[in-house]
């Protein structure tokens, strides 16, 4: 049986150092982590995990990047 290489589907995406700093500043500016999570559209648990491991699912990281861009906390990445 011949194994053919396939494109690996990423299950996790890492935040850049600048994005992580912007996220932590943005979360601190919110009244609570629950409020921050609701604004992003994720659960508090998921936000907490992203803050610990600096990565998450591509969907979660996309939501975080969108909020940071709207807030002006980071420059939009091309």
DRENBA-954905 format. One record per residue: y, z, x of N, C-alpha, C, CB in turn; residue in one letter; residue number from 1. Coordinates in nm, 4 decimals. Each point is the difference from the previous one (the first is absolute). Glycine has a CB too. Layout:
<atoms>
<n_c2->Y n_c3->Z n_c1->X ca_c2->Y ca_c3->Z ca_c1->X c_c2->Y c_c3->Z c_c1->X cb_c2->Y cb_c3->Z cb_c1->X residu->A num->NUM>
...
</atoms>
This chain:
<atoms>
<n_c2->-0.1171 n_c3->0.0000 n_c1->0.0829 ca_c2->0.1171 ca_c3->0.0000 ca_c1->-0.0829 c_c2->0.1246 c_c3->0.0000 c_c1->0.0882 cb_c2->-0.1255 cb_c3->0.1203 cb_c1->-0.1830 residu->X num->1>
<n_c2->0.2163 n_c3->-0.2127 n_c1->0.1552 ca_c2->0.1223 ca_c3->-0.0121 ca_c1->0.0790 c_c2->0.1124 c_c3->0.0751 c_c1->-0.0716 cb_c2->-0.0743 cb_c3->-0.2254 cb_c1->0.0938 residu->X num->2>
<n_c2->0.1402 n_c3->0.3125 n_c1->-0.0195 ca_c2->0.1129 ca_c3->0.0753 ca_c1->-0.0555 c_c2->0.1282 c_c3->-0.0770 c_c1->0.0302 cb_c2->-0.1217 cb_c3->0.2227 cb_c1->0.0288 residu->X num->3>
<n_c2->0.1981 n_c3->-0.2497 n_c1->-0.1308 ca_c2->0.1271 ca_c3->-0.0687 ca_c1->0.0206 c_c2->0.1132 c_c3->0.1006 c_c1->-0.0079 cb_c2->-0.0932 cb_c3->-0.2136 cb_c1->-0.0958 residu->X num->4>
<n_c2->0.1913 n_c3->0.1982 n_c1->0.1824 ca_c2->0.1126 ca_c3->0.0936 ca_c1->-0.0041 c_c2->0.0822 c_c3->-0.0206 c_c1->-0.1282 cb_c2->0.0078 cb_c3->0.0027 cb_c1->0.2535 residu->X num->5>
<n_c2->0.0332 n_c3->0.1051 n_c1->-0.3105 ca_c2->0.0824 ca_c3->-0.0078 ca_c1->-0.1197 c_c2->0.1275 c_c3->0.0800 c_c1->0.0236 cb_c2->-0.2043 cb_c3->-0.0275 cb_c1->-0.1485 residu->X num->6>
<n_c2->0.3052 n_c3->-0.0073 n_c1->0.0736 ca_c2->0.1254 ca_c3->0.0737 ca_c1->0.0118 c_c2->-0.0205 c_c3->0.1389 c_c1->-0.0580 cb_c2->0.1372 cb_c3->-0.2131 cb_c1->-0.0143 residu->X num->7>
<n_c2->-0.1049 n_c3->0.3111 n_c1->0.0917 ca_c2->-0.0165 ca_c3->0.1380 ca_c1->-0.0432 c_c2->0.1147 c_c3->0.0385 c_c1->-0.0930 cb_c2->-0.1210 cb_c3->0.0569 cb_c1->0.2146 residu->X num->8>
<n_c2->0.0873 n_c3->0.0002 n_c1->-0.3265 ca_c2->0.1020 ca_c3->0.0436 ca_c1->-0.0937 c_c2->0.0421 c_c3->0.1421 c_c1->0.0372 cb_c2->-0.0939 cb_c3->-0.1490 cb_c1->-0.1842 residu->X num->9>
<n_c2->0.2218 n_c3->0.1660 n_c1->0.2125 ca_c2->0.0509 ca_c3->0.1302 ca_c1->0.0396 c_c2->-0.0033 c_c3->0.0973 c_c1->-0.1164 cb_c2->0.1447 cb_c3->-0.1098 cb_c1->0.1704 residu->X num->10>
<n_c2->-0.1917 n_c3->0.2307 n_c1->-0.1434 ca_c2->-0.0023 ca_c3->0.1041 ca_c1->-0.1014 c_c2->0.1158 c_c3->0.0966 c_c1->0.0202 cb_c2->-0.2491 cb_c3->-0.0216 cb_c1->-0.0173 residu->X num->11>
<n_c2->0.3106 n_c3->0.0173 n_c1->0.1344 ca_c2->0.1081 ca_c3->0.0913 ca_c1->0.0312 c_c2->0.1078 c_c3->-0.0742 c_c1->0.0794 cb_c2->-0.1603 cb_c3->0.1965 cb_c1->-0.0005 residu->X num->12>
<n_c2->0.2838 n_c3->-0.1581 n_c1->-0.0223 ca_c2->0.1122 ca_c3->-0.0606 ca_c1->0.0697 c_c2->0.0861 c_c3->0.1116 c_c1->0.0577 cb_c2->-0.0032 cb_c3->-0.2035 cb_c1->-0.1526 residu->X num->13>
<n_c2->0.0467 n_c3->0.1862 n_c1->0.2755 ca_c2->0.0750 ca_c3->0.1029 ca_c1->0.0702 c_c2->0.1500 c_c3->-0.0219 c_c1->-0.0160 cb_c2->-0.1879 cb_c3->0.0239 cb_c1->0.1642 residu->X num->14>
<n_c2->0.2621 n_c3->0.0859 n_c1->-0.1784 ca_c2->0.1458 ca_c3->-0.0066 ca_c1->-0.0001 c_c2->0.0482 c_c3->-0.0068 c_c1->0.1444 cb_c2->0.0141 cb_c3->0.1295 cb_c1->-0.2185 residu->X num->15>
<n_c2->0.0923 n_c3->-0.2050 n_c1->0.2434 ca_c2->0.0589 ca_c3->-0.0007 ca_c1->0.1334 c_c2->0.0694 c_c3->0.1344 c_c1->0.0221 cb_c2->0.0312 cb_c3->-0.2539 cb_c1->-0.0048 residu->X num->16>
<n_c2->0.0026 n_c3->0.2835 n_c1->0.1280 ca_c2->0.0673 ca_c3->0.1268 ca_c1->0.0310 c_c2->0.1318 c_c3->0.0111 c_c1->-0.0761 cb_c2->-0.1066 cb_c3->0.0013 cb_c1->0.2277 residu->X num->17>
<n_c2->0.1831 n_c3->-0.1116 n_c1->-0.2337 ca_c2->0.1282 ca_c3->0.0011 ca_c1->-0.0717 c_c2->-0.0205 c_c3->0.0204 c_c1->-0.1500 cb_c2->0.0968 cb_c3->-0.1514 cb_c1->0.1750 residu->X num->18>
<n_c2->-0.1977 n_c3->0.0857 n_c1->-0.2304 ca_c2->-0.0288 ca_c3->0.0155 ca_c1->-0.1431 c_c2->-0.0420 c_c3->0.1435 c_c1->-0.0312 cb_c2->-0.0686 cb_c3->-0.2422 cb_c1->-0.0128 residu->X num->19>
<n_c2->-0.0119 n_c3->0.3009 n_c1->0.1010 ca_c2->-0.0450 ca_c3->0.1378 ca_c1->-0.0221 c_c2->0.1186 c_c3->0.0965 c_c1->0.0033 cb_c2->-0.2233 cb_c3->-0.0560 cb_c1->0.1031 residu->X num->20>
<n_c2->0.3125 n_c3->0.0385 n_c1->-0.0056 ca_c2->0.1187 ca_c3->0.0861 ca_c1->0.0076 c_c2->0.0865 c_c3->-0.0161 c_c1->-0.1243 cb_c2->-0.0041 cb_c3->-0.0161 cb_c1->0.2504 residu->X num->21>
<n_c2->0.0220 n_c3->-0.1083 n_c1->-0.2939 ca_c2->0.0804 ca_c3->-0.0261 ca_c1->-0.1195 c_c2->-0.0646 c_c3->0.0629 c_c1->-0.1221 cb_c2->0.0828 cb_c3->-0.2139 cb_c1->0.1006 residu->X num->22>
<n_c2->-0.2148 n_c3->0.2059 n_c1->-0.1104 ca_c2->-0.0709 ca_c3->0.0589 ca_c1->-0.1141 c_c2->0.0166 c_c3->0.1515 c_c1->-0.0014 cb_c2->-0.1660 cb_c3->-0.1884 cb_c1->0.0056 residu->X num->23>
<n_c2->0.1482 n_c3->0.2531 n_c1->0.1081 ca_c2->0.0125 ca_c3->0.1459 ca_c1->0.0025 c_c2->0.1419 c_c3->0.0432 c_c1->-0.0354 cb_c2->-0.1806 cb_c3->0.0118 cb_c1->0.1736 residu->X num->24>
<n_c2->0.2810 n_c3->-0.0848 n_c1->-0.1236 ca_c2->0.1395 ca_c3->0.0318 ca_c1->-0.0359 c_c2->0.0226 c_c3->-0.0199 c_c1->-0.1487 cb_c2->0.0761 cb_c3->-0.0676 cb_c1->0.2291 residu->X num->25>
<n_c2->-0.1274 n_c3->-0.0426 n_c1->-0.2830 ca_c2->0.0188 ca_c3->-0.0308 ca_c1->-0.1419 c_c2->-0.0666 c_c3->0.1057 c_c1->-0.0874 cb_c2->0.0103 cb_c3->-0.2450 cb_c1->0.0544 residu->X num->26>
<n_c2->-0.1314 n_c3->0.2867 n_c1->-0.0194 ca_c2->-0.0712 ca_c3->0.1011 ca_c1->-0.0782 c_c2->0.0770 c_c3->0.1324 c_c1->0.0035 cb_c2->-0.2215 cb_c3->-0.1130 cb_c1->0.0504 residu->X num->27>
<n_c2->0.2758 n_c3->0.1491 n_c1->0.0660 ca_c2->0.0776 ca_c3->0.1245 ca_c1->0.0094 c_c2->0.1264 c_c3->-0.0058 c_c1->-0.0857 cb_c2->-0.0888 cb_c3->0.0340 cb_c1->0.2318 residu->X num->28>
<n_c2->0.1436 n_c3->-0.1528 n_c1->-0.2529 ca_c2->0.1203 ca_c3->-0.0163 ca_c1->-0.0820 c_c2->-0.0284 c_c3->0.0118 c_c1->-0.1497 cb_c2->0.0922 cb_c3->-0.1461 cb_c1->0.1784 residu->X num->29>
<n_c2->-0.2183 n_c3->0.1389 n_c1->-0.2176 ca_c2->-0.0370 ca_c3->0.0111 ca_c1->-0.1413 c_c2->-0.0143 c_c3->0.1481 c_c1->-0.0359 cb_c2->-0.1188 cb_c3->-0.2258 cb_c1->0.0061 residu->X num->30>
<n_c2->0.1381 n_c3->0.2602 n_c1->-0.1340 ca_c2->-0.0123 ca_c3->0.1413 ca_c1->-0.0398 c_c2->-0.1371 c_c3->0.0607 c_c1->0.0338 cb_c2->0.1623 cb_c3->-0.0474 cb_c1->-0.1832 residu->X num->31>
<n_c2->-0.2710 n_c3->-0.0259 n_c1->0.1550 ca_c2->-0.1346 ca_c3->0.0468 ca_c1->0.0330 c_c2->-0.0856 c_c3->-0.1195 c_c1->0.0406 cb_c2->0.0214 cb_c3->0.1953 cb_c1->-0.1610 residu->X num->32>
<n_c2->-0.1375 n_c3->-0.1660 n_c1->0.2203 ca_c2->-0.0934 ca_c3->-0.1077 ca_c1->0.0343 c_c2->-0.0538 c_c3->-0.0660 c_c1->-0.1256 cb_c2->-0.0621 cb_c3->0.1195 cb_c1->0.2109 residu->X num->33>
<n_c2->0.0502 n_c3->-0.0433 n_c1->-0.3186 ca_c2->-0.0473 ca_c3->-0.0576 ca_c1->-0.1259 c_c2->0.0996 c_c3->-0.1053 c_c1->-0.0488 cb_c2->-0.1195 cb_c3->0.2160 cb_c1->-0.0588 residu->X num->34>
<n_c2->0.2495 n_c3->-0.1851 n_c1->0.0663 ca_c2->0.1021 ca_c3->-0.0972 ca_c1->-0.0396 c_c2->-0.0062 c_c3->-0.1240 c_c1->0.0886 cb_c2->0.1464 cb_c3->0.1871 cb_c1->-0.0815 residu->X num->35>
<n_c2->-0.1628 n_c3->-0.1663 n_c1->0.2113 ca_c2->-0.0083 ca_c3->-0.1127 ca_c1->0.0929 c_c2->-0.1203 c_c3->-0.0882 c_c1->-0.0334 cb_c2->0.1108 cb_c3->0.1385 cb_c1->0.1790 residu->X num->36>
<n_c2->-0.2244 n_c3->-0.0762 n_c1->-0.2047 ca_c2->-0.1217 ca_c3->-0.0754 ca_c1->-0.0326 c_c2->0.0188 c_c3->-0.0793 c_c1->-0.1294 cb_c2->-0.1398 cb_c3->0.1747 cb_c1->0.1164 residu->X num->37>
<n_c2->0.2028 n_c3->-0.1131 n_c1->-0.2164 ca_c2->0.0228 ca_c3->-0.0697 ca_c1->-0.1273 c_c2->0.0923 c_c3->-0.1194 c_c1->0.0180 cb_c2->-0.0333 cb_c3->0.2153 cb_c1->-0.1216 residu->X num->38>
<n_c2->0.1359 n_c3->-0.2018 n_c1->0.2047 ca_c2->0.0915 ca_c3->-0.1114 ca_c1->0.0251 c_c2->-0.0750 c_c3->-0.1155 c_c1->0.0660 cb_c2->0.1936 cb_c3->0.1609 cb_c1->0.0229 residu->X num->39>
<n_c2->-0.2798 n_c3->-0.1272 n_c1->0.0730 ca_c2->-0.0771 ca_c3->-0.1033 ca_c1->0.0708 c_c2->-0.1040 c_c3->-0.0620 c_c1->-0.0924 cb_c2->0.0353 cb_c3->0.1212 cb_c1->0.2173 residu->X num->40>
<n_c2->-0.0923 n_c3->-0.0408 n_c1->-0.3050 ca_c2->-0.1048 ca_c3->-0.0491 ca_c1->-0.0894 c_c2->-0.1395 c_c3->0.0334 c_c1->0.0487 cb_c2->0.1519 cb_c3->-0.1818 cb_c1->-0.0654 residu->X num->41>
<n_c2->-0.1626 n_c3->0.2938 n_c1->0.1393 ca_c2->-0.1294 ca_c3->0.0463 ca_c1->0.0500 c_c2->-0.0138 c_c3->0.1478 c_c1->-0.0344 cb_c2->0.0002 cb_c3->-0.1715 cb_c1->0.1892 residu->X num->42>
<n_c2->-0.1178 n_c3->0.2284 n_c1->-0.1658 ca_c2->-0.0194 ca_c3->0.1426 ca_c1->-0.0272 c_c2->0.0534 c_c3->0.0830 c_c1->0.1169 cb_c2->-0.2037 cb_c3->-0.0517 cb_c1->-0.1418 residu->X num->43>
<n_c2->0.2263 n_c3->0.1792 n_c1->0.1139 ca_c2->0.0470 ca_c3->0.0910 ca_c1->0.1040 c_c2->-0.1040 c_c3->0.0119 c_c1->0.1114 cb_c2->0.1351 cb_c3->0.1268 cb_c1->-0.1710 residu->X num->44>
<n_c2->-0.2613 n_c3->-0.1286 n_c1->0.1332 ca_c2->-0.1078 ca_c3->0.0109 ca_c1->0.0986 c_c2->-0.0003 c_c3->-0.1193 c_c1->0.0960 cb_c2->-0.1353 cb_c3->0.1300 cb_c1->-0.1669 residu->X num->45>
<n_c2->0.1553 n_c3->-0.2497 n_c1->0.1103 ca_c2->0.0033 ca_c3->-0.1208 ca_c1->0.0836 c_c2->0.1208 c_c3->0.0051 c_c1->0.0932 cb_c2->-0.1161 cb_c3->-0.1334 cb_c1->-0.1813 residu->X num->46>
<n_c2->0.2317 n_c3->0.1743 n_c1->0.1292 ca_c2->0.1195 ca_c3->0.0131 ca_c1->0.0848 c_c2->-0.0253 c_c3->0.0993 c_c1->0.1120 cb_c2->0.1474 cb_c3->-0.0551 cb_c1->-0.1956 residu->X num->47>
<n_c2->-0.2072 n_c3->0.1684 n_c1->0.1624 ca_c2->-0.0307 ca_c3->0.1000 ca_c1->0.1023 c_c2->-0.0906 c_c3->-0.0543 c_c1->0.1084 cb_c2->0.0267 cb_c3->0.1752 cb_c1->-0.1714 residu->X num->48>
<n_c2->-0.1263 n_c3->-0.2513 n_c1->0.1314 ca_c2->-0.0917 ca_c3->-0.0580 ca_c1->0.0987 c_c2->0.0703 c_c3->-0.1013 c_c1->0.0893 cb_c2->-0.1885 cb_c3->0.0350 cb_c1->-0.1594 residu->X num->49>
<n_c2->0.2740 n_c3->-0.1180 n_c1->0.0997 ca_c2->0.0749 ca_c3->-0.0981 ca_c1->0.0801 c_c2->0.0891 c_c3->0.0725 c_c1->0.1006 cb_c2->-0.0034 cb_c3->-0.1650 cb_c1->-0.1919 residu->X num->50>
<n_c2->0.0652 n_c3->0.2750 n_c1->0.1502 ca_c2->0.0857 ca_c3->0.0761 ca_c1->0.0906 c_c2->-0.0790 c_c3->0.0639 c_c1->0.1138 cb_c2->0.1536 cb_c3->0.0434 cb_c1->-0.1909 residu->X num->51>
<n_c2->-0.2813 n_c3->-0.0135 n_c1->0.1671 ca_c2->-0.0832 ca_c3->0.0599 ca_c1->0.1045 c_c2->-0.0555 c_c3->-0.1055 c_c1->0.0953 cb_c2->-0.0592 cb_c3->0.1841 cb_c1->-0.1579 residu->X num->52>
<n_c2->-0.0007 n_c3->-0.2905 n_c1->0.1023 ca_c2->-0.0717 ca_c3->-0.0966 ca_c1->0.0847 c_c2->0.0819 c_c3->-0.1244 c_c1->0.0344 cb_c2->-0.2090 cb_c3->0.0819 cb_c1->-0.1030 residu->X num->53>
<n_c2->0.3285 n_c3->-0.0965 n_c1->0.0439 ca_c2->0.0909 ca_c3->-0.1110 ca_c1->0.0286 c_c2->-0.0571 c_c3->-0.1362 c_c1->-0.0374 cb_c2->0.0927 cb_c3->0.1365 cb_c1->0.1829 residu->X num->54>
<n_c2->-0.1882 n_c3->-0.1374 n_c1->-0.2773 ca_c2->-0.0560 ca_c3->-0.1257 ca_c1->-0.0473 c_c2->-0.0520 c_c3->0.0206 c_c1->-0.1413 cb_c2->-0.0608 cb_c3->-0.0714 cb_c1->0.2356 residu->X num->55>
<n_c2->0.0249 n_c3->-0.0406 n_c1->-0.2990 ca_c2->-0.0534 ca_c3->0.0055 ca_c1->-0.1349 c_c2->-0.0462 c_c3->-0.1379 c_c1->-0.0422 cb_c2->0.1506 cb_c3->0.1923 cb_c1->-0.0560 residu->X num->56>
<n_c2->-0.1878 n_c3->-0.2043 n_c1->-0.0700 ca_c2->-0.0444 ca_c3->-0.1301 ca_c1->-0.0484 c_c2->0.1160 c_c3->-0.0990 c_c1->0.0059 cb_c2->-0.1716 cb_c3->0.1097 cb_c1->-0.1502 residu->X num->57>
<n_c2->0.1419 n_c3->-0.2380 n_c1->0.1650 ca_c2->0.1076 ca_c3->-0.0993 ca_c1->0.0030 c_c2->0.0897 c_c3->0.0058 c_c1->-0.1236 cb_c2->-0.1485 cb_c3->-0.1444 cb_c1->0.1366 residu->X num->58>
<n_c2->0.0924 n_c3->0.1757 n_c1->-0.2525 ca_c2->0.0800 ca_c3->0.0099 ca_c1->-0.1229 c_c2->0.0974 c_c3->0.1178 c_c1->0.0107 cb_c2->-0.1895 cb_c3->-0.1012 cb_c1->-0.1354 residu->X num->59>
<n_c2->0.1399 n_c3->0.2153 n_c1->0.1800 ca_c2->0.0836 ca_c3->0.1197 ca_c1->0.0137 c_c2->0.1111 c_c3->-0.0227 c_c1->0.1017 cb_c2->-0.1964 cb_c3->0.1437 cb_c1->-0.0605 residu->X num->60>
<n_c2->0.1625 n_c3->-0.1981 n_c1->0.1753 ca_c2->0.0989 ca_c3->-0.0236 ca_c1->0.1045 c_c2->0.1037 c_c3->-0.1020 c_c1->-0.0477 cb_c2->-0.1721 cb_c3->0.0531 cb_c1->0.1774 residu->X num->61>
<n_c2->0.1293 n_c3->-0.1520 n_c1->-0.2546 ca_c2->0.0933 ca_c3->-0.0973 ca_c1->-0.0569 c_c2->0.1004 c_c3->0.0662 c_c1->-0.0925 cb_c2->-0.1760 cb_c3->-0.1744 cb_c1->0.0172 residu->X num->62>
<n_c2->0.1288 n_c3->0.2675 n_c1->-0.1015 ca_c2->0.0895 ca_c3->0.0726 ca_c1->-0.0906 c_c2->0.1005 c_c3->0.0841 c_c1->0.0788 cb_c2->-0.1818 cb_c3->0.0058 cb_c1->-0.1743 residu->X num->63>
<n_c2->0.1340 n_c3->0.0591 n_c1->0.2799 ca_c2->0.0878 ca_c3->0.0831 ca_c1->0.0830 c_c2->0.1059 c_c3->-0.0868 c_c1->0.0669 cb_c2->-0.1876 cb_c3->0.1638 cb_c1->0.0398 residu->X num->64>
<n_c2->0.1458 n_c3->-0.2760 n_c1->0.0176 ca_c2->0.0958 ca_c3->-0.0894 ca_c1->0.0666 c_c2->0.1040 c_c3->-0.0531 c_c1->-0.0978 cb_c2->-0.1774 cb_c3->-0.0639 cb_c1->0.1641 residu->X num->65>
<n_c2->0.1353 n_c3->0.0341 n_c1->-0.2860 ca_c2->0.0936 ca_c3->-0.0505 ca_c1->-0.1003 c_c2->0.1058 c_c3->0.1054 c_c1->-0.0324 cb_c2->-0.1809 cb_c3->-0.1469 cb_c1->-0.0958 residu->X num->66>
<n_c2->0.1410 n_c3->0.2711 n_c1->0.0790 ca_c2->0.0954 ca_c3->0.1074 ca_c1->-0.0296 c_c2->0.0936 c_c3->0.0221 c_c1->0.1184 cb_c2->-0.1680 cb_c3->0.1089 cb_c1->-0.1529 residu->X num->67>
<n_c2->0.1149 n_c3->-0.1123 n_c1->0.2746 ca_c2->0.0845 ca_c3->0.0203 ca_c1->0.1173 c_c2->0.1013 c_c3->-0.1126 c_c1->0.0152 cb_c2->-0.1869 cb_c3->0.1232 cb_c1->0.1106 residu->X num->68>
<n_c2->0.1469 n_c3->-0.2464 n_c1->-0.1404 ca_c2->0.0937 ca_c3->-0.1131 ca_c1->0.0065 c_c2->0.1101 c_c3->0.0146 c_c1->-0.1042 cb_c2->-0.1847 cb_c3->-0.1479 cb_c1->0.0836 residu->X num->69>
<n_c2->0.1478 n_c3->0.1873 n_c1->-0.2050 ca_c2->0.0989 ca_c3->0.0172 ca_c1->-0.1069 c_c2->0.0985 c_c3->0.1101 c_c1->0.0353 cb_c2->-0.1677 cb_c3->-0.0783 cb_c1->-0.1687 residu->X num->70>
<n_c2->0.1169 n_c3->0.1821 n_c1->0.2340 ca_c2->0.0829 ca_c3->0.1136 ca_c1->0.0374 c_c2->0.0864 c_c3->-0.0316 c_c1->0.1228 cb_c2->-0.1743 cb_c3->0.1537 cb_c1->-0.0955 residu->X num->71>
<n_c2->0.1385 n_c3->-0.2589 n_c1->0.1690 ca_c2->0.0738 ca_c3->-0.0352 ca_c1->0.1209 c_c2->-0.0413 c_c3->0.0820 c_c1->0.1205 cb_c2->0.1881 cb_c3->-0.0654 cb_c1->-0.1438 residu->X num->72>
<n_c2->-0.3018 n_c3->0.1342 n_c1->0.1326 ca_c2->-0.0455 ca_c3->0.0864 ca_c1->0.1091 c_c2->-0.0564 c_c3->-0.0795 c_c1->0.1171 cb_c2->-0.0484 cb_c3->0.1763 cb_c1->-0.1679 residu->X num->73>
<n_c2->-0.0012 n_c3->-0.2965 n_c1->0.1409 ca_c2->-0.0504 ca_c3->-0.0853 ca_c1->0.1073 c_c2->0.0475 c_c3->-0.1419 c_c1->-0.0247 cb_c2->-0.2028 cb_c3->0.1478 cb_c1->0.0336 residu->X num->74>
<n_c2->0.2037 n_c3->-0.2244 n_c1->0.0703 ca_c2->0.0336 ca_c3->-0.1423 ca_c1->-0.0148 c_c2->-0.1210 c_c3->-0.0715 c_c1->-0.0577 cb_c2->0.1638 cb_c3->0.0076 cb_c1->0.1950 residu->X num->75>
<n_c2->-0.1398 n_c3->-0.1062 n_c1->-0.2784 ca_c2->-0.1094 ca_c3->-0.0777 ca_c1->-0.0571 c_c2->-0.0710 c_c3->-0.0751 c_c1->0.1119 cb_c2->0.1230 cb_c3->-0.0234 cb_c1->-0.2205 residu->X num->76>
<n_c2->-0.2536 n_c3->0.0327 n_c1->0.2203 ca_c2->-0.0799 ca_c3->-0.0700 ca_c1->0.1001 c_c2->-0.0352 c_c3->-0.1392 c_c1->-0.0520 cb_c2->-0.0938 cb_c3->0.2195 cb_c1->0.0865 residu->X num->77>
<n_c2->0.1033 n_c3->-0.3176 n_c1->0.0014 ca_c2->-0.0303 ca_c3->-0.1376 ca_c1->-0.0409 c_c2->-0.1489 c_c3->-0.0229 c_c1->0.0004 cb_c2->0.2179 cb_c3->-0.0785 cb_c1->0.0916 residu->X num->78>
</atoms>
